[in-house]
Amino acid sequence: MLHLPARFAAIIVAFAPLFRHRTWRHAEVLLVGAILAPGKRTVTSILRICGLSRERHFVNYHRVLSRARWSGQAGARLLLGLLIHAFVPAGPVILGLDDTIERRRGKRIAAKGIYRDPVRSSDAHFVKASGLRWLSLMLLAPIPWAARTWALPFLTALAPSERSCCERGQRHKTLTDWARQMVLQVRRWLPERELVLVTDMGFAALELLAALSRRSVICVTRLRLDAALYEPAPRRRPGTAGRPRTKGTRLPKLSEVLTRTSTRWRRVTVPGWYGEGDRLIEFCSATAVWYHSGKPVVPIRWVLVRDPLGRFSPQALLCTDPTRAPLRIIGWFILRWQIEVTFQEARAHLGVETQRQWSDRAVARTTPCLFGLFSMVTLLAGQLHHQTRTAVWTDSWYRKSHPTFADTLAAVRQAIWRETGLLTSRRRHKTPKPSQALQRCLVYALCHAV
């Protein structure tokens, strides 16, 4: 069986208390194999890459996901603690939240539903997709060796479809319900840290924003151009009868502010605009109260952004902390693009959507583990030497200055393979002969690379 290098032990052993002793031995094999396995991340492919293709009790490894008693929520808390200690020891903790669809079919996949495919659909064309909807909470942290911010998943929850909940007699929870529970759970884990949540317009709901604001969570998201904005309610005079006012005078819509000639725009250059480098933009900002009949009242700062060259449509942002500077709000929001990058990297390099579990417990555990593997690889890479983790694969037709996640994954894999003795030798200019089990691992890795 393959083993992890000693420098990785401190990170890996932190998760041992989640499992019983026998289960932990199997879980550790699954972790190492999931990092090394090419292509599909099934339990069988993990056993093959670890040299356990002739293991007679292979069912014990399946049971780690389908039957063993361990808490994914406790694992998420441990993972978040390691990430914050390594990458965000001080300052605000910036969280990114978004949902994604895992395309799965099968009669035994009970929680699947029919959703709008966000990749293939457009404003004029609607494409359906059958699968599971996952809501992932990620830590937006700067990675020193990558010279950019990565979205590191640590808590991922399955949001069953409404049809599945009706068939089981359960109350259906919307995405905003799941989002509120997940973010408030992180608030309980980090009571002393400043939390900033960055989301897309799908989570710009007054109930969600009000619930998080009461727990001192700053929310940054998109705002509709036709949202009903008001001035704050005037001070109540003593002796006034009736209920106190919740809002003041109605303010112009942001779509009107956008076309007014009297609007004062400020032109700035924003670095790192959606991974494209510096971008020249214009913005204006003010404070207001967002109100809708029958819903909570939320004080916000809105920021209207437009491109003087017309390369993107004007968009409005909101922040539930009216005291924040507009440039800080814009800088927070453009980090949200890293969430989409993580979803793509997890599918391309970690085998998301290739697993084949069908039991409810295994389905609910496997995908969060694969997303969490993205963060685990990043943590393990932080234990490598600077020269090793900053090495990039370049060609004459493709050059890059900083490593991507593919390079980071390759560096971690190299460290694990080096532990087997394949890449090192005690005698100079002599290559050791690998064992038969290791030869089978290498053959499987080379011949099943896709």
C-alpha positions in Angstrom: 0.0 0.0 0.0 1.2 3.5 -0.8 1.9 5.9 2.1 1.9 9.6 2.5 5.2 11.5 3.1 6.0 12.4 6.7 5.6 16.1 6.0 1.9 15.4 5.2 1.3 13.5 8.5 0.3 16.5 10.6 -2.5 17.5 8.2 -3.8 14.0 7.6 -3.8 12.8 11.2 -6.0 15.8 12.2 -8.9 13.9 10.6 -8.3 10.6 12.3 -10.6 11.3 15.3 -13.5 11.4 12.9 -13.3 7.6 12.4 -12.8 4.4 14.3 -9.4 2.9 14.1 -10.2 0.2 11.5 -12.3 2.7 9.4 -9.6 5.2 9.5 -7.1 2.8 7.9 -9.5 2.3 5.0 -10.3 6.1 4.8 -6.6 6.9 4.6 -6.2 4.5 1.6 -9.2 6.2 -0.1 -7.6 9.6 0.5 -4.2 8.7 -1.0 -5.8 6.9 -3.9 -8.2 9.8 -4.7 -5.1 12.0 -5.0 -3.2 9.6 -7.3 -6.0 8.1 -9.3 -6.3 9.3 -12.9 -9.7 9.7 -14.5 -12.6 8.3 -12.6 -12.7 8.5 -8.8 -14.5 5.2 -8.1 -13.5 3.0 -5.2 -12.2 0.4 -7.5 -9.9 2.8 -9.4 -8.6 4.0 -6.0 -7.8 0.5 -5.0 -6.0 -0.2 -8.2 -3.8 2.8 -8.0 -2.9 1.8 -4.4 -1.9 -1.7 -5.4 -4.9 -3.3 -3.8 -6.5 -4.8 -6.9 -6.3 -8.3 -5.3 -7.8 -7.2 -2.0 -10.4 -9.8 -1.1 -12.2 -7.6 1.5 -12.6 -4.7 -0.9 -16.2 -4.1 0.3 -14.8 -2.6 3.5 -13.6 0.4 1.5 -17.0 0.9 0.0 -18.5 0.8 3.5 -16.5 3.9 4.5 -18.8 5.9 2.4 -22.0 3.9 2.6 -22.2 2.6 6.2 -19.4 3.8 8.5 -20.4 6.3 11.1 -18.5 9.6 10.8 -19.6 13.2 10.6 -19.0 15.2 7.5 -19.9 18.4 9.3 -17.2 17.7 11.9 -14.7 17.1 9.0 -15.7 20.4 7.4 -15.0 22.2 10.7 -11.5 20.6 10.9 -10.8 21.4 7.3 -11.9 25.1 7.7 -9.6 25.4 10.8 -6.6 24.1 8.9 -7.3 26.4 5.9 -7.7 29.5 8.1 -4.5 28.7 10.0 -2.5 28.2 6.8 -3.8 31.0 4.6 -6.0 33.5 6.6 -4.5 33.8 10.1 -5.7 37.3 10.4 -8.2 39.7 8.8 -11.7 39.1 7.5 -12.7 35.6 6.5 -14.1 35.8 3.0 -16.5 33.1 2.0 -17.9 32.2 -1.4 -21.2 30.4 -1.9 -22.6 29.0 -5.1 -24.5 25.9 -6.3 -23.6 23.5 -9.1 -25.3 20.6 -10.8 -23.8 17.1 -10.8 -25.1 15.3 -13.8 -26.2 11.9 -12.5 -28.8 9.4 -13.8 -30.3 6.2 -12.3 -33.4 5.1 -10.6 -31.7 4.7 -7.3 -30.4 8.3 -7.2 -33.3 9.5 -5.1 -32.4 13.2 -4.6 -31.9 14.1 -8.3 -34.1 16.6 -10.1 -34.5 18.5 -13.3 -32.8 21.9 -13.3 -31.7 24.6 -15.6 -28.3 23.9 -17.0 -26.3 27.1 -16.3 -23.5 26.2 -18.8 -25.6 25.4 -21.8 -28.5 27.8 -21.2 -28.6 31.4 -22.2 -31.1 34.2 -21.9 -32.9 33.1 -25.1 -32.3 29.3 -24.8 -33.3 27.1 -21.9 -31.6 23.7 -21.5 -32.6 21.2 -18.8 -30.2 19.0 -16.9 -30.9 15.9 -14.7 -28.8 15.5 -11.7 -28.0 16.5 -8.1 -27.8 20.1 -6.9 -25.0 20.9 -4.5 -24.4 24.0 -2.5 -20.8 24.6 -1.8 -19.3 27.0 0.7 -15.7 27.9 0.0 -12.9 30.0 1.6 -11.6 32.7 -0.7 -8.0 32.8 0.4 -4.8 34.1 -1.3 -2.4 31.3 -2.2 1.2 32.5 -1.9 2.8 30.3 -4.5 0.0 30.8 -7.0 0.0 34.6 -6.6 -3.8 34.7 -6.7 -6.9 33.9 -4.7 -8.3 30.4 -4.8 -11.7 29.2 -3.7 -11.2 26.3 -1.3 -14.3 24.2 -0.6 -14.8 23.0 2.9 -18.6 22.5 3.4 -20.8 21.1 0.6 -24.4 20.2 1.1 -26.9 18.3 -1.1 -30.1 20.2 -1.8 -32.6 17.5 -2.8 -35.2 18.3 -5.4 -38.8 19.3 -4.4 -40.1 16.1 -6.0 -37.7 13.9 -3.9 -38.8 15.7 -0.7 -42.5 15.2 -1.5 -42.0 11.5 -2.1 -40.3 11.1 1.3 -42.7 13.3 3.1 -40.1 15.9 4.0 -40.3 19.6 4.0 -38.5 21.1 1.0 -35.9 23.7 1.7 -34.9 26.2 -0.9 -31.3 27.2 -1.7 -31.6 30.3 0.5 -32.7 28.1 3.4 -29.6 25.9 2.9 -27.4 28.9 2.5 -28.6 30.5 5.8 -28.0 27.3 7.7 -24.5 26.8 6.3 -23.3 30.3 6.8 -24.7 30.5 10.4 -22.9 27.2 11.1 -19.7 28.8 10.1 -20.5 31.8 12.3 -20.9 29.5 15.3 -17.5 27.9 14.4 -15.8 31.4 14.1 -17.6 33.6 16.6 -14.7 36.1 16.8 -13.8 36.5 13.2 -15.3 39.0 10.7 -17.2 37.1 8.0 -17.8 38.3 4.5 -20.1 36.3 2.2 -19.8 36.7 -1.6 -22.7 35.3 -3.6 -24.5 35.7 -6.9 -27.9 37.2 -7.6 -29.6 33.9 -6.9 -29.0 34.5 -3.2 -30.0 38.2 -3.1 -33.1 37.5 -1.0 -34.2 39.9 1.7 -34.9 37.1 4.2 -31.4 35.7 3.8 -29.6 39.0 3.9 -31.6 40.1 7.0 -30.9 36.8 8.8 -27.2 37.0 8.2 -26.9 40.7 9.0 -28.4 40.0 12.4 -25.5 37.6 13.1 -22.8 40.2 11.9 -22.2 38.5 8.5 -21.5 41.0 5.7 -23.1 39.9 2.4 -21.9 41.1 -1.0 -24.0 40.1 -4.0 -25.7 41.5 -7.1 -28.7 43.8 -7.0 -31.5 44.2 -9.5 -31.5 47.4 -11.4 -35.2 47.8 -10.7 -35.0 47.1 -7.0 -37.2 49.3 -4.7 -34.8 51.5 -2.8 -35.8 54.0 -0.2 -34.2 56.5 2.2 -33.9 55.4 5.8 -37.0 56.0 8.0 -37.0 59.5 9.6 -36.7 59.7 13.4 -39.9 59.1 15.2 -41.3 62.1 17.0 -42.3 61.7 20.6 -46.0 61.0 21.1 -46.6 59.8 17.5 -49.3 57.2 17.3 -49.2 54.0 15.2 -46.5 51.7 14.1 -43.1 53.2 13.5 -42.0 53.8 9.9 -39.6 51.3 8.3 -38.6 53.4 5.2 -38.4 56.9 4.0 -38.9 58.5 0.6 -38.7 56.4 -2.5 -35.4 56.7 -4.4 -34.9 56.5 -8.1 -34.3 53.1 -9.6 -30.7 52.2 -10.5 -31.7 51.8 -14.1 -32.7 55.5 -14.0 -29.4 56.4 -12.2 -27.6 54.7 -15.0 -29.1 56.9 -17.7 -29.1 60.2 -15.9 -26.7 62.8 -17.2 -26.3 64.2 -13.7 -24.8 61.0 -12.2 -21.3 61.5 -11.2 -19.1 58.5 -12.2 -15.7 57.8 -10.7 -13.1 56.1 -13.0 -10.7 53.6 -11.5 -8.5 50.7 -12.6 -9.4 47.5 -10.8 -6.6 44.8 -10.6 -7.4 41.1 -11.2 -10.8 41.7 -12.9 -12.2 38.1 -13.2 -8.7 36.8 -13.9 -8.1 39.0 -16.9 -5.7 41.5 -15.3 -6.4 45.2 -14.8 -9.7 46.6 -16.0 -10.7 50.2 -16.3 -14.3 50.8 -14.9 -16.6 53.5 -13.8 -18.7 53.4 -10.7 -21.0 55.4 -8.5 -22.3 54.5 -5.0 -24.7 55.5 -2.3 -26.6 54.1 0.7 -30.2 53.1 0.8 -32.8 50.8 2.4 -34.0 47.9 0.3 -37.6 47.2 1.0 -40.3 44.9 -0.2 -43.8 44.5 1.2 -44.1 41.8 3.8 -40.3 41.2 4.0 -37.5 42.5 6.2 -35.9 45.9 5.7 -32.2 45.7 4.9 -29.9 48.8 4.9 -27.4 48.5 2.1 -24.7 50.3 0.1 -25.2 49.9 -3.6 -22.5 50.2 -6.2 -23.3 50.7 -9.8 -20.5 49.6 -12.2 -20.2 50.1 -15.9 -17.4 49.7 -18.5 -16.5 52.9 -20.4 -15.5 50.7 -23.4 -18.8 48.7 -23.3 -17.2 45.3 -22.9 -19.7 44.2 -20.3 -23.2 45.2 -19.4 -23.7 47.6 -16.4 -24.3 45.8 -13.1 -25.3 46.7 -9.6 -23.8 45.3 -6.4 -24.9 45.6 -2.8 -23.3 45.2 0.6 -25.2 44.8 3.8 -22.6 47.0 5.6 -23.3 50.6 4.4 -20.0 51.8 5.9 -17.8 49.8 3.5 -15.9 51.6 0.7 -17.2 50.9 -2.8 -13.8 49.8 -4.0 -13.6 47.2 -1.3 -17.0 45.9 -2.2 -16.0 45.6 -5.9 -12.8 43.8 -4.9 -14.7 41.3 -2.8 -17.2 40.6 -5.5 -14.8 39.9 -8.3 -13.3 37.1 -6.1 -16.6 35.2 -6.7 -15.3 34.1 -10.2 -12.8 31.8 -8.4 -15.8 29.6 -7.3 -16.5 28.8 -11.0 -12.8 28.0 -11.5 -12.9 25.6 -8.6 -15.9 23.8 -10.0 -14.2 23.4 -13.3 -10.9 22.2 -11.8 -12.7 19.7 -9.6 -14.4 18.2 -12.6 -11.3 18.2 -14.7 -8.7 16.9 -12.2 -10.6 15.4 -9.2 -13.2 13.3 -11.0 -16.4 15.0 -9.9 -19.3 13.4 -11.8 -17.4 10.2 -12.3 -18.2 8.4 -9.0 -20.8 5.6 -9.2 -22.2 5.3 -5.7 -26.0 4.8 -5.5 -26.9 4.5 -1.8 -28.2 7.7 -0.2 -25.4 8.0 2.3 -22.7 7.4 -0.2 -24.1 9.8 -2.6 -24.4 12.5 0.1 -20.7 11.9 1.1 -18.7 11.3 -2.0 -19.1 14.6 -3.8 -18.4 16.8 -0.7 -15.3 14.7 -0.2 -14.1 15.3 -3.7 -14.7 19.0 -3.4 -12.9 18.9 -0.1 -10.0 17.1 -1.8 -9.3 20.3 -3.7 -8.6 22.0 -0.4 -6.7 19.0 1.0 -4.3 19.1 -2.0 -3.7 22.8 -1.5 -2.9 22.2 2.2 -0.5 19.4 1.3 1.2 21.5 -1.3 1.8 24.1 1.4 4.0 21.6 3.2 6.3 21.1 0.2 9.5 23.1 -0.5 9.0 26.4 -2.2 10.9 25.2 -5.4 8.8 22.1 -5.6 5.3 23.7 -5.3 6.1 26.6 -7.6 7.3 24.4 -10.4 5.2 24.7 -13.6 5.0 22.6 -16.7 5.9 24.8 -19.7 6.2 24.1 -23.4 7.4 26.2 -26.3 3.7 26.9 -27.2 2.4 27.4 -23.6 4.2 29.3 -20.9 2.9 30.5 -17.6 4.6 32.3 -14.7 2.7 30.8 -11.7 1.4 27.3 -11.0 -2.2 26.4 -11.4 -4.1 23.7 -9.5 -3.0 21.1 -12.1 0.6 21.9 -11.3 -0.1 21.8 -7.5 -1.7 18.4 -7.8 1.2 17.1 -9.8 3.6 18.3 -7.1 1.7 16.5 -4.4 1.5 13.3 -6.5 5.3 13.5 -7.1 5.9 13.7 -3.4 3.8 10.7 -2.8 5.4 8.6 -5.5 8.8 9.7 -4.2 7.9 8.1 -0.9 7.7 4.7 -2.6 11.4 4.9 -3.6 10.6 5.0 -7.3 12.1 8.5 -7.8 15.0 8.2 -5.5 17.9 5.8 -5.1 20.5 5.3 -2.3 23.1 4.5 -4.9 24.0 7.2 -7.4 23.1 6.7 -11.0 21.1 3.6 -10.2 17.3 3.3 -10.5 15.7 0.9 -8.0 13.5 -1.9 -9.4 9.9 -1.4 -8.4 8.0 -4.2 -6.8 5.3 -6.0 -8.7 2.5 -4.3 -6.9 4.1 -0.9 -7.6 4.5 -1.9 -11.3 0.7 -2.6 -11.5 0.1 0.8 -10.0 2.2 2.5 -12.6 0.7 0.5 -15.5 -2.8 1.4 -14.4 -1.8 5.1 -14.0 -0.2 5.3 -17.4 -2.7 3.3 -19.4 -5.9 4.8 -17.8 -4.8 8.4 -17.7 -8.2 9.6 -19.0 
